[in-house]
Amino acid sequence: MWRGLLKGTTCLLQVAAPEFLHPRRFSSHCVRLLTQRLFKWNSEAPLGCQTKGYLLAHNVIRAYKKDAMSTVEFPMSPITVTDIKQYLRSKDIPFLDGYSCLHIQSIFVDASARKDSFSLFIDKTTGQFLCKDTLVEGSWEDLQDCLEVMQTDGQDFLSSRVLLGYHESAEEQEERERELREVQRIWSSSVPLTDLPEDEAQLIKVMFQITKISNTTLKKFRVRLFKPTKSLVFPWFGGPDSSLKGVKLLSAQSTDDDKVTYNEVTFPKCNSYCNLFGLHLVGRMDLEVVLTGHELDTMAVSQAAGLPSVALPRGVSCLPPVLLPYLEQFKRVTLWLGGDIRSWEASKIFSRKLGLRRCSLVRPGEYRPCPVKALASGKNFSHIIKSSIPAAHKSIVSFKQLREDVYGELMNTDQVAGVKWARFPELNRILKGHRKGELTVFTGPTGSGKTTFISELALDLCMQGVNTLWGSFEINNVRLAKIMLTQFAMQRLEENLEQYDFWADKFEELPLYFMTFHGQQNIKTVLDTMQHAVYMYDINHVIIDNLQFMMGQENLSVDKFAVQDHIIGAFRKFATNSTCHVTLIIHPRKEEDDRELQTASIFGSAKASQEADNVLILQEKKLVTCPGRRSLQVTKNRFDGDVGIFPLDFIKSSLTFLSSVKGKHKLRKVTSKPENEEAEGTGKKEEVKKEKVTKTAKTPRTLKGPATGNESK
Ligand SMILES: Nc1ncnc2c1ncn2[C@@H]1O[C@H](COP(=O)(O)OP(=O)(O)OP(=O)(O)O)[C@@H](O)[C@H]1O
């Protein structure tokens, strides 16, 4: 359908604004200018015609953007809160300065029908807006357009249909309606837990480890049981009429080793499931809330602490900014996201979005597990919540303030070490895991498979819920996605095209985003886009392929090293400040055919290896017997100093690398020497203090199910 619209609007554009015909230039800014021109032209025409022209233009742009939903564009005109305030003042629009948003009166509701006088929320970071009364949402440019239209026409308000829902294609609309029918079907064929016979209800409670959650609480939150799959059903009520908008199904399965795993499925699916479970029970006058990472936790808090509580839709993996308006009313937000380090890290990151000064964080620990476990073990909830730590930290701290942090790290060494790779156990043994806030520099000979390898390394993490952003400047996103999809499916999909949809559907669920850049880029633009993505999607891992594309096209013969140092410094700062891991691919210096690369071979000065927390080298052995053979060498590991090398076998059909141990290629685990002893730039062979050979069995490759953003607890 949108092709049809595009055709129609192309004609319109040809007349009104030919310079915007190039699809890459479609943007809200383009619509805005186009709209203004249309208004100018149509100033004599009746209102309906003007709005139609406006809508038509918007339709195309929004459909275009929606198509590229997992791509992250550079915000056309990065906006600051000062700009927004200035604009509102210039239009005489009164606003309230909230925590994450500015609040204005809704422009989509007739003044006489406005329930809440300041129900339109403008995100201070992005300018994105949401009207809570009508659920109209859009970009800052959309809002400006609407305000301009109102001013031009001298209207008090606009119809909510101006922006609502029209961006959907027929297919999308059909899909949405199908999902809504599915939601209704599940909801109406499930039974309230409290209506089950007592023994059956008890069995279910045991299965989900919620024996301490009372029937009153279950009833209050309207939890049901979907019998065909024995799943708990958590409803999502939303909108001005608090109608049913979606459901989340939680199912339990026992594993071979007698453990129970929990799986979640949402309708509508993951990306559009934007529910704060429990929100319908929050009163308009409530000023305090406990934010949890799971529906069961929210019920536990509500029951044991008697406080309003809401759960994040995708647990600790993200806090979508679209939910921020719903949390604006609270003067105090206690984040109790779980009982592990990952929850603790997430609570620190989310509190920045929520506004540090109103947030306090429950530090995980032996006496502070996640709420549902705390309820099961009879912990004192009010004590835990009262002893939560204010999120606004001072820049100078004493050890007294740090001692709990240090203790937490000592207690949870495995979690502190980061997310483990499922496909590269040898890398886990050396690096221990993938940690937030670190900078990894990766190099290897030209054409040796750097992109292919990093693609699999990042995919592995992404499949475990690490929100990932790719900046691929060398190969385009379609090619990159094709490589990743092949690695994900672990087979040549060209030969099994009938399976394409199956794998693509699963792949689509991954928290994976791509920057839309290609070729040479300005470092500031790239960093701004990364910052934007961190805010929008809680990105934990950014991959830049490769640094040479930020060095500019001009001849940098004089100070190219200084430029590179500046860029590396900027990425280092970004990784630290945004608590986000950055993997930077850098070309090596000119290689000599018969020598292995080393840290000093990284192109540029020593800055790259000094700033990096990890240095990884893809070694290419020119073996006649085994031409595809590569090894991965870790030459720097700031976390615990272990360095080493292990061989990789390339499987061409799936573009994957199998870490293997064959013949002479055994894992060499080497305890590193101090960083300052590294023979940077000297070409000296690295000294080895201690060397031990660890026998590693060939790891069988099993494809783990793709992460759906749904956690199992
Ligand atoms: N171990 C390997 N053996 C043989 N071919 C490989 C291997 N790894 C990757 N390839 C293939 O080599 C080609 C180049 O790979 P890739 O683009 O990942 O290399 P690169 O090091 O990133 O290249 P560049 O130096 O140009 O950035 C691809 O077609 C890829 O499928």
The ligand as an SDF file (V2000), in Angstrom:
LIG
                    3D

 31 33  0  0  0  0  0  0  0  0999 V2000
   38.8250  -18.1020    7.8010 N   0  0  0  0  0  0  0  0  0  0  0  0
   38.4230  -17.8080    6.5670 C   0  0  0  0  0  0  0  0  0  0  0  0
   38.8240  -18.5640    5.5280 N   0  0  0  0  0  0  0  0  0  0  0  0
   38.4480  -18.2830    4.2810 C   0  0  0  0  0  0  0  0  0  0  0  0
   37.6330  -17.2710    3.9450 N   0  0  0  0  0  0  0  0  0  0  0  0
   37.2050  -16.4760    4.9340 C   0  0  0  0  0  0  0  0  0  0  0  0
   37.5610  -16.7000    6.2820 C   0  0  0  0  0  0  0  0  0  0  0  0
   36.9650  -15.7700    7.0450 N   0  0  0  0  0  0  0  0  0  0  0  0
   36.2570  -14.9830    6.2070 C   0  0  0  0  0  0  0  0  0  0  0  0
   36.3790  -15.4190    4.9510 N   0  0  0  0  0  0  0  0  0  0  0  0
   35.7870  -14.8430    3.7340 C   0  0  0  0  0  0  0  0  0  0  0  0
   36.6980  -13.8200    3.3060 O   0  0  0  0  0  0  0  0  0  0  0  0
   35.9880  -12.6970    2.7820 C   0  0  0  0  0  0  0  0  0  0  0  0
   36.4170  -11.4100    3.4820 C   0  0  0  0  0  0  0  0  0  0  0  0
   35.9980  -11.4610    4.8170 O   0  0  0  0  0  0  0  0  0  0  0  0
   35.7770  -10.1620    5.6850 P   0  0  0  0  0  0  0  0  0  0  0  0
   35.1050   -9.0920    4.9010 O   0  0  0  0  0  0  0  0  0  0  0  0
   35.1590  -10.5860    6.9580 O   0  0  0  0  0  0  0  0  0  0  0  0
   37.3060   -9.7360    5.9290 O   0  0  0  0  0  0  0  0  0  0  0  0
   37.8840   -8.4070    6.5560 P   0  0  0  0  0  0  0  0  0  0  0  0
   39.1380   -8.7810    7.2780 O   0  0  0  0  0  0  0  0  0  0  0  0
   36.8530   -7.7140    7.3810 O   0  0  0  0  0  0  0  0  0  0  0  0
   38.2130   -7.5690    5.2700 O   0  0  0  0  0  0  0  0  0  0  0  0
   38.8070   -6.0590    5.1710 P   0  0  0  0  0  0  0  0  0  0  0  0
   40.2620   -6.1340    5.5500 O   0  0  0  0  0  0  0  0  0  0  0  0
   38.6060   -5.6880    3.7460 O   0  0  0  0  0  0  0  0  0  0  0  0
   38.0460   -5.2150    6.1140 O   0  0  0  0  0  0  0  0  0  0  0  0
   34.5120  -13.0320    2.9310 C   0  0  0  0  0  0  0  0  0  0  0  0
   34.0200  -13.4990    1.7210 O   0  0  0  0  0  0  0  0  0  0  0  0
   34.4780  -14.1270    3.9900 C   0  0  0  0  0  0  0  0  0  0  0  0
   33.3670  -14.9980    3.7930 O   0  0  0  0  0  0  0  0  0  0  0  0
  1  2  1  0
  2  3  1  0
  2  7  2  0
  3  4  2  0
  4  5  1  0
  5  6  2  0
  6  7  1  0
  6 10  1  0
  7  8  1  0
  8  9  2  0
  9 10  1  0
 10 11  1  0
 11 12  1  0
 11 30  1  0
 12 13  1  0
 13 14  1  0
 13 28  1  0
 14 15  1  0
 15 16  1  0
 16 17  2  0
 16 18  1  0
 16 19  1  0
 19 20  1  0
 20 21  2  0
 20 22  1  0
 20 23  1  0
 23 24  1  0
 24 25  2  0
 24 26  1  0
 24 27  1  0
 28 29  1  0
 28 30  1  0
 30 31  1  0
M  END
$$$$
